[in-house]
Amino acid sequence: GLVNYNTATTEFGTGFELKGDLLVNGTLSVLSGTTERVFRFTGTTDQTVSGAGVIDLFKVTVNKATGTILLNRDLQVQNELVMAQGHIFTNTSLLELGLSTTQKGILNHTNDYVVGRMRRWFDGTNSGDQTGLYPMGYDDGGLKNRNTKIEFTTASTDGGHLTVEYIDVPMGPAGLTIPAINSGGAGFDVTTTEDQGYWKIDNEVGKLVYGLYTISCIVEGYTTITDLSKL
């Protein structure tokens, strides 16, 4: 069924388990305390999150054997997101993990994808899935892996957030040529771009401008790449 938080401010001391939809027009607060306070999505059908109110969630667990989470509004997980099973479709909204550069948030990911836009916070250096993974996926009638991981090996002057999105349109015009001398060390001319989509990664304006980092992206189901040595 539908859980509707309309006008009141509601706080939960030990956590909350939701098997239906969530509509918040007031304030829903499931924050940290002396005991772990967790908001759990466990329904077996699609669960929508909507409403114009305030949602303050410290830790969220997604554990859905069937069905997906559908965002009709932005959703922020302030400290920890556990993805045991169950996809999250953000539609035109944003899933944000972390609150600031002092509370960056951690991801504990076992299965499934975020389809749409996801934001994470960075400050200093980081390594591994908990602090750098975006479990992105792409739906073309069947979910495909588009996982992205960003790891800072040298800290940027200013921390901030990065927003990742996989865009399922051709990434560039036909006839593009990048000469070998400008190809970033590839050693050959770049003459084509992928026509099955690309990743878009945006930094917070004026932040994360400096520093050194590595980016790894996983792609599943591309059919037009025939020579991996030139990817």
N, C-alpha and C positions, 0 to 999 in steps of 0.2 A: 504494500500500500504506500501511500504518500505521507511522509513526515513533513509537516508544515510549521515552520517557526515564523510567526507573522509579525507580532509587534513587541514581544517581550525579549529580554535578555535571558538566555538560558545557559546554565553552566552544568557540566557533568563531572562528578568527582572521580569516578573510576573508569570511565570510558563509555563507548556507545557502539552498538552493532546495528547496522542498517541493512535490511533486505529489500527495501523498496526505493522510491524516489525521494529526493531531498529538495525541498523548496524553502528558502530562507529569505524572509523580508524583514526580520528583526536582527538579533545578534545571537549566533550560536558559538559557544566557546567551549572547546575541549582542549585545555592547556595542561602544562606540566604541573605536578604537585608532589606531595610526599609519596604517592603511588603513581604507577604508570597510567597515564590517561591516553587511550587509543581510540580513534574513530575507525571502525572496521566496515568495509563494504563486502558483504558476504551473500548477496542475493544471487539467485540462479537465473534471473532474466536481466535484461538491460535496466540500468539504474541511471536516471538523469539527475543532474545537479543544476539548480536554477534559482532565480530570485535576486532581488536587488539589495539584500541585507548584507550583514557582516558575518563572515565565517572565519573563526580563529581556530585552527587545528594544529596541535603540536606534533602528533604522530598519526599517520594514516596507514592502514593495512588494506591492501586489495587482495582478496582471496575468494575468487569467484570461479567455480567449476564451469559454469556456462554464463553467457551474457557478457555485456561490456558496460563500462561507465561512460556516459555521454555528458560532456560539459556544455551547458548552455550559458555559462558564465565563467569568469576567471576563477581558478581555485589555487590557493596557496597552502602548501604544507610547510610549516615553519621549521621543523627539526629533523624528521625522519619519515621517509616513504618506503614502505615494504611492499614489493610487488611479488607476491607468491604465485598468483595466477589471475588472469583477467586483464584484458586490454583496456586502455583509456583513450577515448576519442575526444580530442579537444574541440573539434569543429572549428569555429572562428575564434575561440577563446584561448586562454593561456593556462598551462599548468606550471606553477612555480614551486621549486623546492628550495627552501632556505628563506631567511628573513632579511639578512644583511651580510656585510663582510665579517661581522663578528658572530653571526649565527648562520653558517653557510648551508647547513643541512647535510644529511647523508642518505644515500640510496642503498637499500638492501634488495637486490634484484635477483629473482630466480627464473621467472618466466614472463613472456608476453611483452607487449609493446605500448608505447605512447604514439598515437597517430595524430599528428598536428604540430603544435608549437609547445616547446618546453624550455623553461628558464632555470639556470642554476647560478650560484654565487661562487666567486673565486677570490682568494686573497692569499698571497704567499705562494708556496709550491704545493703540489698535490700529486698523488699517484694512486692508481687503482680505480675500480668501479665505484666504490662508495662515494668518492669525492669528484669523479670526473665523467662517469658514464651517463649518456642520454640514451635510454633504451628505445630508440625511435623505430617505427615501423611504417610500412606503406601498404595501403589497401587497394589492390587492383582486381578485386574479386576473390582474393586470397591474401592473407597477411604475409608480407615479405620483410626480411630483416634489413634495417637501415641504421643499426646501432652506431653511435658516435661517441668517442671518448676523447676528452681534452685534458692534458696533463701539463702543468706548468713546471718546467725544470729550473727556471730562474724567475723569481717573483717580479711582477709588474710593479711600477712605481705606485699605482693606485689600483686597489681591488675594485671589483664591480661584478656585474652579471653578464652572462652570455645566453642568448636565446637561439635555439636550434630548431630548424624546420626543414623537412624534406619536401621539395616542390616537384610535382610530377608533370613537368613540361620540359621540352627541349631546353638545354641550358645556354645555347648561343646560336648565332646566325650561321648559315652555311657559308663556306668560303673563308672562314676565319683561319688565319695563319700566324703562328708565333714562331719566328725563326729560331733555329737551334741555339743561337747565341743568347737568346732571351728566354729559353725554355726552362730555366731553373735547374740546369744541369742534366736534363734529359739526353742531350746530345743529338737530337733529331728535331726536325720541324714538327710543330703541332698543327695539324691541318683539319681536325674534326673534333667535335664535342659530343658528349653523350646526349642521345635524344630520348632517353627514358627517365629523365629527372636529375635533380642535383640538390645538394645540401646548401642551405642559407644559414650562416652563423653571424649574428649581430651582437656587437658589444654595447654595453651601456655607454651612452654618449660621453666622450671624454675620458672614459675609464679603460683599463686594461690595454693601454696604447703601447706600452713597452713590456719587456720580459721575453723569455723564451719558452716555447711550448711545443708539444707534439699533438697531432690530431690523427686519430685512426677512425676509419669509417668502414663498416661492413656492408656489402651489397649482395643481395640475393635475387636471382631471377633476371639479371640483365642478359639480353639475347644478342646484342650487336657488338659486344666486345669479343674480338677474336685473337688478340695478342696481348696477354697480360703484361708482358715485358714493356709494353708501350702505354700502359695505363698510368 
